[in-house]
């Protein structure tokens, strides 16, 4: 019961944060013509100006208490302290990120997505957009998930896992050719990753590209001649031909 109440309270706090941000953005637009370029982030500045030193110290204290409870396995208490911290400083990146990760662990994906979206807007960090993509994927919101992973890749295309995740989203959405392209990119970045190679073989098989799938499986056996999974996969394909 307490868990549900805490989640409900957390969602209400997040809703208030977004409403407040909307009001600040509206004020900014009303004054946009008279605002100097360096004042374009007026809404963030207005929020930040209301955070006193004592409030900042209180936020740090609450985050520390959340960490202690999390290490002790008290996730609900950890959430409670993070929600309190955000009630004081709604733009606090650390508190938002920790709370979003906790929501992911508790499979409260809609709340996690709201926080990761806000974090992405604040930090423009590829990691936050990757997490946002996963949160949307878990909700089977594939269109939003694609956009989030594409944004993460646009910011940092050096991580093969992001392409693999995007490929899985495309696969779930039934876009096999796009999935193949994404997984191929993951393989290019990590040529000996067996998981990516098997996933690519699966996609090629699903798309009816049997010869391409066989080439990939042969490549796996070149890298790992004793790989029984690849051998069984080849036999299965040959039986179906």
C-alpha positions in Angstrom: 0.0 0.0 0.0 2.8 2.4 1.0 4.6 1.7 -2.3 1.5 2.7 -4.3 1.0 5.8 -2.3 4.6 6.8 -2.8 4.4 6.3 -6.5 1.2 8.3 -6.6 2.8 11.1 -4.6 5.8 11.0 -6.9 3.7 11.3 -10.0 1.9 14.3 -8.5 5.2 16.0 -7.7 6.4 15.4 -11.3 3.1 16.8 -12.6 3.5 19.9 -10.5 7.0 20.3 -11.8 5.9 20.2 -15.4 3.0 22.5 -14.8 5.3 25.0 -13.1 7.8 24.7 -16.0 4.9 25.3 -18.5 4.0 28.5 -16.6 7.6 29.7 -16.7 7.8 29.0 -20.4 4.6 30.9 -21.1 6.0 33.9 -19.2 9.2 33.6 -21.2 7.3 33.6 -24.5 5.3 36.7 -23.4 8.5 38.6 -22.8 10.5 37.0 -25.6 10.8 40.2 -27.7 12.4 42.1 -24.9 14.6 39.4 -23.6 18.4 39.5 -24.4 20.0 36.5 -26.0 21.8 35.6 -22.8 18.5 35.5 -21.0 16.9 32.8 -23.2 16.9 30.3 -20.4 14.7 32.5 -18.3 12.6 29.7 -16.9 15.6 27.7 -15.6 17.1 30.9 -14.1 13.9 31.8 -12.4 13.7 28.4 -10.8 17.4 28.4 -9.9 17.2 31.8 -8.3 14.7 30.5 -5.8 17.1 27.9 -4.5 18.9 29.2 -1.4 22.1 27.8 -0.1 20.3 26.2 2.8 17.9 24.6 0.4 20.8 23.3 -1.7 22.3 21.8 1.4 19.0 20.2 2.3 18.8 18.7 -1.2 22.3 17.2 -0.8 21.2 15.8 2.6 18.1 14.2 1.2 20.0 12.7 -1.7 22.5 11.2 0.8 19.6 9.8 2.9 18.2 8.3 -0.3 21.5 6.6 -1.1 21.7 5.1 2.4 18.2 3.7 2.2 18.9 2.3 -1.3 22.0 0.6 -0.1 19.9 -0.9 2.7 17.4 -2.1 0.2 14.7 0.3 1.3 13.7 1.5 -2.2 10.4 3.1 -1.1 12.2 5.3 1.5 14.9 6.1 -1.1 12.1 7.3 -3.5 10.5 9.4 -0.7 13.7 11.3 0.0 14.3 12.0 -3.7 10.8 13.2 -4.2 11.4 15.6 -1.2 14.6 16.8 -2.8 12.9 17.5 -6.1 10.1 19.4 -4.3 12.8 21.8 -3.2 15.0 21.9 -6.4 13.0 20.6 -9.4 16.0 21.0 -11.7 18.4 18.9 -9.7 19.9 16.5 -12.2 21.3 14.0 -9.6 18.0 13.6 -7.8 16.0 13.3 -11.1 18.4 10.7 -12.5 18.4 8.6 -9.3 14.6 8.7 -9.1 14.2 7.8 -12.7 16.5 4.8 -12.3 14.6 3.7 -9.3 11.3 4.0 -11.3 12.9 1.8 -14.0 13.8 -0.8 -11.4 10.3 -0.8 -10.1 8.9 -0.9 -13.7 7.1 2.4 -13.3 8.1 3.2 -16.8 5.8 6.2 -17.5 7.2 8.1 -14.5 10.8 7.1 -15.5 10.2 8.4 -19.1 8.9 11.7 -17.8 12.0 12.2 -15.8 14.5 11.1 -18.4 12.8 13.3 -21.0 13.3 16.3 -18.7 16.9 15.3 -18.0 17.6 15.1 -21.7 16.2 18.5 -22.2 18.3 19.9 -19.4 21.6 18.1 -20.0 21.5 17.1 -23.7 23.3 13.9 -22.6 23.1 10.9 -24.8 22.8 8.6 -21.7 19.6 10.2 -20.7 18.1 9.8 -24.1 19.2 6.1 -24.2 17.4 5.5 -20.9 14.4 7.4 -22.3 14.3 5.1 -25.2 14.3 2.0 -23.0 11.5 3.5 -20.8 9.4 4.0 -24.0 10.3 0.6 -25.3 9.1 -1.1 -22.1 5.8 0.7 -22.6 5.7 -0.6 -26.2 5.8 3.0 -27.4 8.0 2.2 -30.3 7.8 5.6 -32.1 8.9 7.6 -29.1 11.6 4.9 -28.4 13.0 5.3 -31.9 13.2 9.0 -31.6 14.9 8.8 -28.2 17.5 6.3 -29.4 18.1 8.3 -32.6 18.7 11.4 -30.5 21.1 9.5 -28.3 23.0 8.3 -31.4 23.1 11.7 -32.9 24.7 13.0 -29.7 27.2 10.1 -29.4 27.4 7.3 -32.0 30.4 5.6 -30.5 28.5 3.0 -28.4 27.4 -0.1 -30.3 24.7 -0.9 -27.7 22.7 2.1 -28.7 22.5 0.8 -32.3 21.6 -2.6 -31.0 18.8 -1.1 -28.9 17.5 0.9 -31.8 17.6 -2.3 -33.9 15.5 -4.1 -31.3 12.9 -1.2 -31.4 12.8 -1.4 -35.2 12.3 -5.2 -34.9 9.5 -4.8 -32.4 7.8 -2.2 -34.7 8.1 -4.6 -37.6 10.7 -2.6 -39.5 13.1 -5.4 -40.3 15.2 -3.6 -42.9 15.8 -0.7 -40.6 16.6 -3.1 -37.8 19.2 -4.9 -40.0 20.8 -1.5 -40.8 21.0 -0.6 -37.1 22.4 -4.0 -36.0 24.9 -3.9 -38.8 26.2 -0.7 -37.4 26.5 -2.3 -34.0 28.5 -5.1 -35.5 30.8 -2.6 -37.3 31.6 -1.0 -34.0 32.0 -4.3 -32.1 32.9 -7.0 -34.7 33.4 -9.9 -32.3 30.2 -9.4 -30.2 28.4 -12.7 -30.6 25.1 -11.3 -29.3 25.0 -8.8 -32.1 26.0 -11.4 -34.7 23.3 -13.8 -33.6 20.7 -11.0 -33.5 21.7 -10.0 -37.1 21.4 -13.6 -38.2 17.9 -13.8 -36.6 16.9 -10.6 -38.4 18.2 -11.8 -41.8 16.3 -15.1 -41.3 13.1 -13.3 -40.4 13.5 -11.1 -43.5 14.0 -14.2 -45.7 17.6 -13.4 -46.4 18.8 -17.0 -45.8 22.2 -16.7 -47.6 23.1 -13.6 -45.6 22.1 -15.3 -42.3 24.3 -18.3 -43.2 27.2 -16.0 -43.9 26.9 -14.4 -40.5 26.7 -17.9 -38.8 29.8 -19.0 -40.7 31.5 -15.8 -39.5 30.6 -16.8 -35.9 32.1 -20.2 -36.4 35.3 -18.5 -37.8 35.5 -16.5 -34.6 34.5 -19.4 -32.4 34.8 -22.8 -34.1 33.3 -24.6 -31.1 30.2 -22.5 -30.9 27.4 -25.1 -30.7 24.6 -22.6 -31.0 25.8 -21.5 -34.4 26.2 -25.1 -35.5 22.6 -25.9 -34.5 21.3 -22.7 -36.1 23.0 -23.7 -39.4 21.5 -27.2 -39.3 18.0 -25.8 -38.5 18.2 -23.5 -41.5 19.4 -26.3 -43.8 16.5 -28.5 -42.7 14.0 -25.7 -43.6 15.4 -25.2 -47.1 
